[in-house]
Amino acid sequence: MAALTDAKRLVVKIGSALLVDSGTGKLRQDWLTALAADVARIRARGTDVIIVSSGSIALGRGILGLPLTSLALEQSQAAAAVGQIRLARAYEEALSPHGIVTGQVLVTLEDSQDRRRYLNSRATMETMLGLGVTPIVNENDTIATDEIRYGDNDRLAAQVAVTVGADQLILLSDVDGLYTANPKLKSDAKHLDYVEKITPEIEAMAGDAASSLSKGGMITKIMAAKVATEGGCAMAIALGTALHPLGALENGAAATWFAAQTDPQAARKRWISAMKPRGTVTVDAGAGEALKRGKSLLPAGVTQISGTFGRGDLVAIASAEGVQLGQGLVRYTSAEARQIIGCRTADIVAILGYEGRAALVHRDDMVL
């Protein structure tokens, strides 16, 4: 079974019902302060932490005096616009005393479905983590309509975990995990400490959301677990209502852990392998040898571009003799790539007129 102390890259999802008092619509400041101490302690041992947080609409509706339920779409978006500023500031104020810099990342479902946007968000969060920043991620409620919404931050958190290659995802909830039935309705419901694989029987155990502030229920948590575990990320549903919820989990508090079905890198490579190339990038012998040593593909080692493709599309990587060496997600369009083949990275800005990526295909986006 996974343990929180083992995490190398951790995503923590926080729901509105934990962060915002349902009676007053105000931030639970003591709770957030305690959570920040947990995050600081986890980061101090070298673990990357990404926070996926609900709360913008709940905070905004309190500030604007809107009712807790039955908001029109435009009212929800207005509340999100007001509340998101407060939410970001709250995290900044809670984490900065620990020397932690925070950054806001707002996404929609469309961002993960479009490979170009997916690569952008992945590169941004990877850079933030590399700079020691803790990303605070939320759905972009101010612009998201139903067709481009996740609709709940459980599934958003799972997608973020897969995007950044996290090895653990913690969903902090108002329950301490998955039960064989709804424990509020059936006294004989049994708590499950560990789920090795999500089966139809496990899915049948899920119930609905209970909180007026929360859109996520056990159903969405099981859906999130399927996305996360298939992407190589272990996931836990843990009780988050008390102070220091991550500390409690570290000390053995009850939770349900879902086993990762592979590791994050293997899952990503399998996803890339299953795609169909839109074009071919031919490389010289030196670049071919560099790829075998685990290097990224730089424009300097490319001799020819074939086909038409966009940024984020899959391309085959071939030797001068036409032997396919591998394939990967390309960081330039075919038109841009043709302009920079054979060029040094330092020359890209002069050729294209803007600062581009150093690699044509990054090693993390490549399968040989």
N, C-alpha and C positions, 0 to 999 in steps of 0.2 A: 504494500500500500504506500502511496506517495505521502510525503510529509512536507509541510510548509517550509521547514528549515532546509530542505534540499533544493529549493527553487533557484534556478539561475536567472530566469526572466519571468516575472510574475505580473499577471493582470488581475486587478481587484475591481469587482463591479459593486457599486453602491446604489441602492434604490432610493427613491424619493421618501419612502416611509421611514427610512433610517435617518436621513439627513434633515428632514423638515418635520416639525411638530404638526400633527394633523389637526390639532385644535386651534392653534394660533397662526399657522402658516409661516412661522419663523424658523430660522436655522437652529438646529440643536448644536450650539457652539461647544458645549462640554464634550459631546460625543465626537465632533470633528477634531477637537484638540487632542483627544485620546487616540483617535485613529492616526493622526499625524505623527504622534510619538511612536506608534507601531511601525509606520512606514519608514521613519527615520532609522529605527533599529534594524529593520530588514535590509535597507539600503546599505547600512554600515558594514554588513558582512559581504558586500559585493553583489547583491542581487539587484537587477534592473526592475523597477516598478512602474507600471502604467496603471492609472486609475480611470475607470469608465464610470462616470457619475451621472445619474439622473438628478433632477432637482430644479432645473431652470424654470419650468412651467409652475411647479409648486411654489417656488419662491416668488415668482413674478405675479401670480394670481393673488398672493397675500399682500404684496405691495400695492397692487392695483385694486384691491378690494373685490376681486371676482369670486364667484362661488367655487366650492371645491369640486363640483361635478358639472357635467353637461355644458361644457364650453364649446362654442362654435369654433371652427378651424381658425378663423381670423383672430378670435380672442386668445386661443392657445398660442398662436404664433406671436401675438403681441406680448403675452405673458412671458414667453420664452425669451424674447428680445430684452425685456426688462430684467428677468431673473438670471439670464446667462452672465450678465456683468457682475451681479452680486455673487453668483456661484463661483466664478473664476477668482474674484477677489477673496472670497472666503478660503479657498484652497491656498492661495498665495499667502494670506495672512497666517494660516495654520502651519504651513510647511516652512516658511522663510525663517522662523526662529531656530530651525534645525539646520540652517544653511542650505536648504533645498530650493532650487530654482524650478518654477513650474511654467508650463506652456499649454495654451489652450488649443485643442484640435477638434474641429466640428466636422462631422461627416454625415453622409446619407447612404442608404442602401445602394444607390446608383454608383457611389464612389468605389464600392467593392466589386460591383459587377462589371465595370468598365476597366480593362486592364491598364490603360494609361493612367487613370485616376488611382487605381490600386497601387501601381508602382510609385506614383507621386507620394501617396500617403505613407507607404512603406518606407521610402527613402527619407521622408521628413522625420518620421518617428525614430528610425534608426539613427539619424544624425542627432536628434534631440537626446536620445539615450547616450550616444557617444560623447556628448558634451556635458553629461551629468544632469540633464533636465528630466523632471518627472512630468510626462504628458498627462493632461487632464482631458479625457475624451468624452464627448457627448454627441448625441444626434443633433443635426442642424435643424432644429424645429422651426426656426424662423422662415425657412424656405421649403422644407420638405412637405410634399403633398402625399396623399395615401399611396400612390403608385411608386414612390421612391423612398418610402419610410421602412425602417426596420419595425417600428411600432412598439418595441420594447428593448431595453438595454441589456437584457440577458443575451439575446442573439447578437446584438452589436458587440458585446464584450467577447463573445466566442469568436466573431469574425476578426476583431482586433488581435486577439491572442494568436490566431492562425496567421494573420498578416505579418506580425512582428516575430513569429517563431517562438512564442512563449512556451515554456514547458509546464507551467501551472496557471490555472484560472480559478479564482475564488469568487463565488457569488455569495455576497453577504445578504442574508434574508431575514424574515421574521419567523422562520422555522429553522430547526437544526439539522435539516436534511430531508431525505426521501423516506416516506413510510409506505408500508404495503397498502394502506388506505388513508383517507383523510383522518388524522388523529382527533380532529375537533368533532368529527361525526361518529367515529368508531373507536371505542375504548380499547379494543383488542388489536389495533393497528401496531405493527412492529417497525421499529427504526432499522434502516439498512445502513450499515457502516461502510460497505464497499460494494461497488457494482463493476464487475469485470467487463461486461459487455451489455449494451443497451438492446434488449430484446422487446418484442411486442408485449410481453408480460410486464416488463419494467415501464414501458410507455403507458400501459393501462392503469398504472398506479397513480398517475398524475392527476391533480385537481385544478381548480381555478384560482384566480387572484382574490384576495380577501380585503385588501386595503383600498380605500377611496383614492389614495394618492398614487398607488402603484398600478402599472399596467401589466406587470409580469406575474404569472402564477407558476405552479409546478410544471404545467405543460410547456411553457416557454423555456423553463430551466432544463427540461429533458431535451428539448430541441437544441438548446445551446450546447448541452453535453455531447450530443451527436456530432455537431460541427467541430467542437474543440477536440474531442478524443480521436476522431478520424483524421484530424490535422496534427496529431502527435502531442496534444496537450492534455495532461491530467486535469480534472476539474473537481472542485468541492463545493457543495452547498452547505453553508455554515450559518449559525445564528449570529446576527449582527447587531441586535438591539442594545446590548449592554456596552459599557465602556471597554476599550481595548479589545475589540473583537478578533483581530489578527493575533494578538498575544494569547488570547484564550485558545485559539485554534492551535497555536504552537505548543501550548501546554496540555494538549490532549482533549479539548472540548469535543463534544459529540458533533459529528458532521457526516455527510455522505461523500465519499470519494469515488470518482469515476475513472477507471484506468485508461490511460492513453493506449491507442491501438497500434501506434508506431512512434517514431520520434519525429520532431518537427521538420528536420532537414529531409528525411526520407519521404515524408508526406509531400513536401513541396516538390522534390525531384520527381515523384510519381505523377504529380499533377502536370508538370511540364512535359514529361515523357508521353503523356496521353494526348497531347495537343498536336494538331496538324500544322506543319510549317507553311508560312505564307511567302517565303522567299529563301534565298541562299546567300550566305556570306562566305566567300572564299578567302583563305588565309595562307600566308607564306609558311615555310618550314619552321622558322623561328617562333612564330606565334603558335603553331601547332604544338611544339615542344613546351612552350610556356603554359598552354592550357593543360597539358598532362601533369604539370607541376602544381596545378591548382590556381593558376593566375586567371585574372579577367582578360577578356579580349579587348585590346585597345585598337583604335583606328590605324595606328602605325603598322600593324601586322596584317591589315586587310588589303587584298589585291583586287577584289571584284565583288560587286553587288548584283544579284539577280532577283527579279520579281518586284512586286509592289507591296509594300507593307507599311503599317503605321507604328507609332511608338507603342510598345507593349505587346506587339504581335510576336508570334513565335517564328524564328528563322532557323534553318539548318546551317551548320557550320561545316565547311568542307575543305579538304586539302586541295592543292593545285592539281592533283591527279584525279580529283572528283570523288575521293573517298570521304564519306560523311564521318566527321569526328564527333559530332554531338549536335545539340540544339539548345536554344535558349531564348529568353525574352529580350528583345532588342530595345535599346534606349533612344533610338533615333528613327525617324521615318526613312524610307528607302531613298527619297530625294536628298535628305540631309546626309545620309550615310555615303552616298556617291560623291558628295562634295568633300568629305573629310577622310576618305580612305588614303592610307599611306602617310597621314599627317601626324605630327606630334600633338599630344594633348594641349600643350601650351598654345598651339596655333588655331585651335577650334574657334575661339572667340573672334579672331580676325577673319576667318573664312565664313562663319555663319552669321556674325554680327551680334551674337549673344553668348553668354557663358553656358556651355553645355556640360554634359556628364563626361567624366574622364574615360569611362569604359563604354564601348559599343554594346557589349553584353557582359554584365557583371557575373562573377563566378557563382554568386548565390542564386542567380537566375538561369543557371546552365546545367545541363546534363550531358556527360560525355559517354 
